[in-house]
Amino acid sequence: MGDTMKAFILGAGLGTRLRPLTESLPKPLVPVLNRPLITYAFDHLIAELGVSEFMVNTHHCPDAYDEAFPNAFYREASLAFRHEPVLLDTAGGIDNIRDWLPAEESFVVYNGDILTDLSLVKAKEHHLASGNLATLVLRSTGDELRVGFDRESGRVVDLRWALRPEWSERYQFTGIYFVSPSFLRFIEAGKIESVVLSFLAAIEAGEPIGGFLADDGSWSDLGERESYLDALNHPVAAGETRISPEAKISIDASIDEISSVGPGAVIGSGAEVRESAIWPGAEVAPGSQLHRVIVRTGQVARGNLANRDI
């Protein structure tokens, strides 16, 4: 096993829970502190695992990926995109890139809608040393404690109460997992289905599907607008440029320290912006008052608005 891994980023989802933010963008490309959400995944995997080759599956608004990464590179890493005209779900997505996957080395799969800085180095080392067919990165807390994990054996014993509904030790799946090539035999070629079913099939066959508990750092799933807005104050985004120098902001406008304003955005005279995301090329009309509002590219926010998507 070399020092680097290939990484498959799941970017094909429809982002229905984030609409209308995802009407003209795939969810991994929505701007977080003025850069695409997926770039935080790229940075995380480059820093932690030295990933130099990424594959991203696409479906909704695929051209937006070409516009965001016209040279098919991010920093020094190469980007490949595999379009799915029909959504293939997670196992189908992996099946669809078999030709790109390494034949003898493990790779990492990473959900394109998460924001995290948890350490992956030990998780990778554990996976490689364990002999697991797959190793799921888990957390002790979260909103969806669905993974039955036996900490003593290091094995995942259940997912979504399908095999061991009585198992009480439940953990949050982070959307990050390491996969050995031998796991691919549990993914049926040409079938549209979730990788959860492949995990369950391997567990039922007595094969080792492992877990690695990673409670360090921060982790968020940006699948809904509240978690998206909370990301404005996320530790991972600390240090990002919140107010683009290319925005046009009236001298008497007021913007709090949490909000973000993208390049080409216009903030009118007397406007007040609080805990809001003003996307590149968006506008806030003079005198408007915004609280937890998202203004999309090309849209204009007017009046006294709270908890709205424009």
FENUR-V678165 format. One record per pair of residues at least 12 apart in sequence whose C-alpha atoms are under 6 Angstrom apart, sorted by the first residue. I is the first residue (numbers start at 1). J is the second residue. If there is no record, write none. Layout:
I,J  I,J
//
This chain:
4,50  4,51  5,51  5,107  6,51  6,53  6,107  7,54  7,107  7,108  7,109  8,54  8,55  8,56  8,109  9,56  9,109  9,110  9,111  9,112  10,56  10,57  10,111  10,112  11,56  11,57  11,58  11,112  12,57  12,58  12,59  14,60  15,27  17,224  18,224  18,225  25,61  26,60  28,112  28,113  33,242  33,260  34,262  38,112  48,120  48,121  52,77  53,77  53,78  54,79  55,79  55,80  55,81  56,81  57,81  57,82  57,83  58,83  58,84  59,83  59,84  88,192  89,192  89,193  89,194  90,194  90,195  91,193  91,194  91,195  92,191  92,192  92,193  106,179  106,180  107,178  107,179  108,177  108,178  109,176  109,177  110,175  110,176  111,175  113,222  114,220  114,221  114,222  115,219  115,220  116,218  116,219  117,217  117,218  118,216  118,217  123,212  132,208  132,209  132,210  133,180  133,183  133,208  133,209  134,178  134,179  134,180  134,209  135,177  135,178  135,209  135,210  135,211  136,177  136,211  137,174  137,176  137,177  137,211  137,212  138,172  138,173  138,174  138,212  138,213  138,214  139,171  139,172  139,213  139,214  139,215  140,171  142,172  144,172  145,170  145,171  145,172  146,159  146,160  146,170  146,171  147,159  147,170  147,171  148,169  148,170  154,210  154,211  155,209  155,210  155,211  156,209  156,210  156,211  186,198  242,260  243,260  243,261  244,261  244,262  244,263  246,263  246,264  247,263  247,264  247,265  248,266  249,266  249,267  250,268  250,269  252,269  252,270  253,269  253,270  253,271  254,272  255,272  255,273  256,274  258,275  259,275  259,276  259,277  260,277  260,278  261,278  262,279  262,280  263,280  264,280  264,281  265,280  265,281  265,282  265,283  266,283  267,283  267,284  268,284  268,285  268,286  269,286  270,286  270,287  271,286  271,287  271,288  271,289  272,289  273,290  274,290  274,291  275,291  275,292  276,292  276,293  276,294  277,294  278,294  278,295  279,295  279,296  279,297  280,297  281,297  281,298  282,296  282,297  282,298  282,299  283,300  284,300  284,301  285,302  288,302  288,303  288,304  289,304  290,305  290,306  291,306  292,306  292,307  293,306  293,307  293,308  293,309  294,309  295,310
//
